[in-house]
Amino acid sequence: MRVFMTGATGFIGSAIVKELLKAGHHPIGLARTEAAAQKLVAAGVEVHRGELEDLESIKSGAAKADAVIHTGFIHDFANFKKSCELDRKVIEALGEVVKGPIVVASGTALIARGTVTTERDQPLVNADVLPRVATEEAVAAVVAGGGNASLVRLTPTVHGDGDQGFIPIVINAAKKGGGAFYIGEGQSRWPAVHRDDAARLFVLAVEQSTPGAIYHAVAEEGITTKELAGVMAKQLNIPLKSISAEEAAAAMGFFGMMWSMDQPSSGKLTKEKLGWQPKEMGLIRDMELNYFK
C-alpha cells in the first residue's frame, strides 16, 4: 500500500517508516522543512511537502495514498487546546479524501481512571473538559460518516533510543532537585511500550484495520512510579524520596500532574485481534541500559 504519514520523522513515526518499508509498503512522509525532507529521502521515503496547519497540503498528500497513519501533533502546551482542535481538523480533512484505512495516534492517558483500562473504555469527559479528547471525537465522526478510521492509543511512556518524553523529563527534574521522587506512596502505575513494538502495531492496524476499532499499544500494564524513581535513584546515585502532588507540579508543571496519575492499561484485546506480540525490552531494563549514559 501507499501510506501517507504525518509525523514521519518523529520519534514514533520514524520507527513506523522502517516497519512499513520492511513489510513492503510505500510510505509518503509529510515534511514541513527541508531538513525533514532530507531525513525522509535518506530513509527511502517519498516526500510530500506541507504542514499540519495547511489542510490543503494534508488533503493533497492523503489523496496520493491508499491509507494514512497520522501520528503528527503540535506539542505546544502554551496553546494546547488550539493544537488539539487543529488535530480534529486534520483528521476531518483526512476523512474527506481517504477511503482506505486511517490509523490515528491517541493515548491511554485519556481514559485513565485508576483501574486497568481496556480498548473498550472511552474518555469520561469530552474535549471541552479535556482538549486532547478532540482526537477521539474526530475519529468517531469520520467513522459515523462512513470512513474507515481507527485509533492506536499509545502509553504515556513510549521508550527507546531517542526518547524525549516523560521519563527523560522526570530524570532531568530528579537531577536538578537532587533526588529521585515519587508522589505519596508511589503506587501510581504507568503503562509502557517500546517504540519499535508500537511501530509494528501501527503497521498491523493499517493492514487489518476495522472502522471504529481501538487498539492499545501496551506492552506493560503498569509499573509503579516508585519503581521507576528507584531506577533513577540508583543510576544517578541520589536519594529516593516521596513528595506531594503540589511539589511535583511546582517542579514539572503539567508533567508533575501526569506523574501523579494512576493509569494502568491493557493491550490484551489488541494482541488477540491483531496477533501483535511485543518483543522488545521492558521500560526498566531500557532505562538501566540506555537512559543514563
C-alpha positions as CSV (number, residue, x, y, z in Angstrom):
1,M,0.0,0.0,0.0
2,R,0.9,3.6,-0.5
3,V,0.7,5.0,3.1
4,F,0.6,8.8,3.8
5,M,2.2,9.6,7.1
6,T,2.2,12.6,9.3
7,G,4.9,12.7,11.9
8,A,7.0,10.5,9.8
9,T,10.3,12.0,11.1
10,G,9.3,11.9,14.7
11,F,10.3,9.5,17.5
12,I,7.5,7.1,16.8
13,G,6.9,7.9,13.1
14,S,10.4,7.2,12.1
15,A,10.1,3.7,13.6
16,I,6.8,3.2,11.8
17,V,8.5,4.1,8.5
18,K,11.1,1.4,9.0
19,E,8.3,-1.2,9.7
20,L,6.3,-0.1,6.6
21,L,9.3,-0.5,4.4
22,K,10.1,-3.9,5.9
23,A,6.5,-5.0,5.2
24,G,6.8,-3.9,1.6
25,H,4.7,-0.8,1.8
26,H,5.4,2.6,0.2
27,P,5.4,5.4,2.8
28,I,4.8,9.0,1.8
29,G,6.0,11.4,4.5
30,L,4.7,14.9,5.3
31,A,7.7,17.2,5.5
32,R,7.4,20.8,6.8
33,T,11.1,21.7,6.5
34,E,14.0,20.9,4.1
35,A,15.7,19.1,7.0
36,A,12.7,16.8,7.5
37,A,12.5,16.2,3.7
38,Q,16.2,15.2,3.6
39,K,15.6,12.7,6.5
40,L,12.8,11.1,4.7
41,V,14.8,10.8,1.4
42,A,17.7,9.3,3.4
43,A,15.2,6.7,4.8
44,G,13.9,5.8,1.4
45,V,10.6,7.6,1.8
46,E,8.7,9.6,-0.8
47,V,8.3,13.3,0.4
48,H,5.2,15.4,0.4
49,R,5.9,19.0,1.3
50,G,3.3,20.6,3.6
51,E,2.4,21.0,7.3
52,L,-0.4,20.2,9.7
53,E,-1.7,23.8,9.7
54,D,-2.2,23.7,5.9
55,L,-5.2,21.4,5.5
56,E,-5.0,21.5,1.7
57,S,-1.5,20.1,1.8
58,I,-2.8,17.4,4.1
59,K,-5.6,16.5,1.7
60,S,-3.3,16.5,-1.4
61,G,-0.8,14.2,0.4
62,A,-3.5,11.9,1.6
63,A,-5.1,11.8,-1.9
64,K,-1.9,10.1,-3.2
65,A,-2.3,7.2,-0.8
66,D,-4.3,4.0,-0.2
67,A,-4.1,4.5,3.6
68,V,-3.0,7.0,6.3
69,I,-1.1,6.8,9.6
70,H,-1.5,10.0,11.5
71,T,1.0,10.5,14.4
72,G,1.8,14.2,13.8
73,F,0.8,16.6,16.6
74,I,1.9,20.1,17.5
75,H,3.1,19.8,21.1
76,D,2.5,23.4,22.1
77,F,1.4,23.2,25.7
78,A,1.0,27.0,25.9
79,N,-1.7,26.7,23.2
80,F,-2.8,23.1,23.9
81,K,-6.5,23.4,23.1
82,K,-5.6,25.1,19.8
83,S,-3.3,22.2,19.0
84,C,-6.0,19.7,19.9
85,E,-8.6,21.4,17.8
86,L,-6.2,21.5,14.8
87,D,-5.8,17.8,15.2
88,R,-9.6,17.4,14.9
89,K,-9.5,19.5,11.7
90,V,-6.6,17.4,10.3
91,I,-8.5,14.1,10.9
92,E,-11.6,15.6,9.4
93,A,-9.6,16.6,6.3
94,L,-8.1,13.1,6.0
95,G,-11.6,11.6,6.2
96,E,-12.8,13.7,3.3
97,V,-10.3,12.3,0.8
98,V,-9.2,8.8,2.0
99,K,-11.5,5.8,1.6
100,G,-8.9,3.3,2.9
101,P,-7.7,2.9,6.5
102,I,-6.9,6.0,8.5
103,V,-5.0,5.0,11.7
104,V,-4.7,7.8,14.2
105,A,-2.5,8.0,17.3
106,S,-4.2,8.7,20.6
107,G,-3.3,8.0,24.2
108,T,-4.3,5.6,27.0
109,A,-4.0,8.5,29.5
110,L,-7.2,9.9,28.1
111,I,-9.2,7.0,29.6
112,A,-7.3,6.8,32.9
113,R,-9.4,6.1,35.9
114,G,-7.3,4.3,38.5
115,T,-8.2,0.8,37.3
116,V,-6.8,-1.2,34.4
117,T,-8.4,0.3,31.3
118,T,-9.0,-1.6,28.1
119,E,-9.8,-0.9,24.4
120,R,-13.5,-0.9,25.3
121,D,-13.1,2.1,27.6
122,Q,-14.0,5.6,26.4
123,P,-12.9,9.0,27.8
124,L,-15.1,10.0,30.8
125,V,-15.3,13.7,29.6
126,N,-15.4,15.5,26.3
127,A,-13.0,17.8,24.6
128,D,-14.5,20.8,26.4
129,V,-13.1,19.4,29.6
130,L,-10.0,17.5,28.3
131,P,-8.9,19.1,24.9
132,R,-7.0,16.0,23.7
133,V,-10.2,14.0,23.5
134,A,-10.8,16.0,20.3
135,T,-8.7,13.4,18.5
136,E,-11.0,10.5,19.5
137,E,-14.1,12.6,18.8
138,A,-12.8,13.3,15.3
139,V,-12.1,9.7,14.6
140,A,-15.6,8.7,15.7
141,A,-17.1,11.4,13.4
142,V,-15.2,10.0,10.4
143,V,-16.5,6.6,11.2
144,A,-20.0,7.9,11.6
145,G,-19.7,9.4,8.1
146,G,-18.8,6.1,6.6
147,G,-15.0,6.3,6.8
148,N,-12.5,3.6,7.9
149,A,-10.8,5.3,10.8
150,S,-9.3,3.6,13.8
151,L,-7.3,4.6,16.9
152,V,-4.0,3.3,18.3
153,R,-3.8,4.5,21.9
154,L,-0.2,4.9,23.0
155,T,1.0,4.7,26.6
156,P,2.3,7.9,28.2
157,T,5.8,6.3,28.1
158,V,6.9,5.1,24.7
159,H,10.5,4.3,25.3
160,G,13.5,3.6,23.2
161,D,16.5,5.3,21.6
162,G,15.9,9.0,21.1
163,D,13.1,9.2,23.8
164,Q,12.5,12.9,24.8
165,G,9.2,12.2,26.6
166,F,8.1,11.8,30.2
167,I,10.8,9.6,31.6
168,P,13.7,11.9,30.4
169,I,11.7,14.9,31.8
170,V,11.4,13.2,35.2
171,I,15.1,12.2,35.1
172,N,16.1,15.8,34.5
173,A,13.9,17.0,37.3
174,A,15.5,14.5,39.6
175,K,18.9,15.7,38.6
176,K,18.0,19.3,39.3
177,G,16.3,18.6,42.5
178,G,19.0,16.3,43.9
179,G,16.5,13.4,44.5
180,A,14.5,10.8,42.5
181,F,10.9,11.3,43.6
182,Y,7.6,9.7,43.5
183,I,4.3,11.1,44.8
184,G,2.7,9.9,48.0
185,E,3.4,6.2,48.4
186,G,4.5,5.9,44.8
187,Q,1.8,3.4,43.8
188,S,0.6,5.2,40.7
189,R,1.0,2.8,37.8
190,W,2.3,3.7,34.4
191,P,1.9,1.5,31.3
192,A,4.7,1.4,28.8
193,V,5.7,0.2,25.3
194,H,8.9,0.2,23.3
195,R,8.7,2.4,20.2
196,D,9.6,-0.5,17.9
197,D,6.8,-2.6,19.3
198,A,4.4,0.3,18.9
199,A,5.6,0.8,15.3
200,R,4.8,-2.8,14.4
201,L,1.3,-2.3,15.9
202,F,0.6,0.7,13.6
203,V,1.5,-1.4,10.6
204,L,-0.7,-4.2,11.7
205,A,-3.5,-1.7,12.3
206,V,-3.3,-0.2,8.9
207,E,-3.2,-3.7,7.3
208,Q,-6.1,-5.1,9.2
209,S,-8.0,-2.0,10.3
210,T,-11.7,-2.2,11.1
211,P,-13.7,1.0,11.0
212,G,-14.0,2.3,14.6
213,A,-11.5,-0.1,16.0
214,I,-9.5,0.9,19.1
215,Y,-6.1,-0.7,19.7
216,H,-3.8,-0.4,22.7
217,A,-0.1,-0.2,22.2
218,V,0.5,-1.5,25.7
219,A,3.4,-3.9,26.5
220,E,3.5,-3.4,30.2
221,E,0.2,-2.7,32.0
222,G,1.5,-0.7,34.9
223,I,4.9,0.0,36.6
224,T,4.8,2.0,39.8
225,T,6.3,5.4,39.9
226,K,8.2,4.3,43.0
227,E,9.9,1.5,40.9
228,L,10.8,4.0,38.2
229,A,12.1,6.5,40.6
230,G,14.1,3.8,42.3
231,V,15.9,3.1,39.0
232,M,16.7,6.8,38.7
233,A,18.0,7.0,42.3
234,K,20.3,4.0,41.8
235,Q,21.6,5.1,38.4
236,L,22.2,8.7,39.5
237,N,23.3,7.9,43.0
238,I,20.8,10.3,44.5
239,P,18.2,9.8,47.3
240,L,14.8,8.3,46.7
241,K,12.1,10.4,48.2
242,S,8.3,10.9,48.4
243,I,6.9,14.3,47.6
244,S,3.5,15.8,47.4
245,A,1.5,16.4,44.2
246,E,1.9,20.1,44.8
247,E,5.6,19.8,44.9
248,A,5.6,17.7,41.7
249,A,3.5,20.3,40.0
250,A,5.9,23.0,41.1
251,A,8.9,21.0,39.8
252,M,7.4,19.9,36.5
253,G,4.1,21.7,35.8
254,F,1.8,19.6,33.6
255,F,4.2,16.7,33.7
256,G,4.1,16.7,37.5
257,M,0.3,16.2,37.3
258,M,0.8,13.3,34.9
259,W,3.4,11.7,37.3
260,S,0.7,11.6,39.9
261,M,-1.9,9.8,37.8
262,D,-2.6,6.1,38.4
263,Q,-3.3,4.9,34.8
264,P,-2.6,1.2,34.2
265,S,-3.9,-0.1,30.9
266,S,-4.2,-3.4,29.0
267,G,-3.5,-4.3,25.4
268,K,-4.9,-7.9,25.7
269,L,-7.7,-7.4,23.2
270,T,-5.3,-5.8,20.7
271,K,-3.0,-8.8,20.9
272,E,-5.9,-11.2,20.4
273,K,-7.3,-9.3,17.4
274,L,-4.2,-8.4,15.5
275,G,-1.8,-11.0,16.7
276,W,0.5,-8.3,18.0
277,Q,3.2,-9.6,20.4
278,P,5.6,-7.0,21.9
279,K,9.2,-8.4,21.9
280,E,11.4,-5.5,22.8
281,M,13.0,-5.0,26.3
282,G,10.8,-3.5,29.0
283,L,11.0,0.0,30.3
284,I,13.0,-0.6,33.5
285,R,15.7,-2.6,31.6
286,D,15.8,0.0,28.8
287,M,16.3,2.8,31.5
288,E,19.1,0.8,33.2
289,L,20.9,0.3,29.9
290,N,20.3,3.4,27.9
291,Y,18.9,6.4,29.8
292,F,21.8,7.4,32.0
293,K,24.7,7.4,29.5
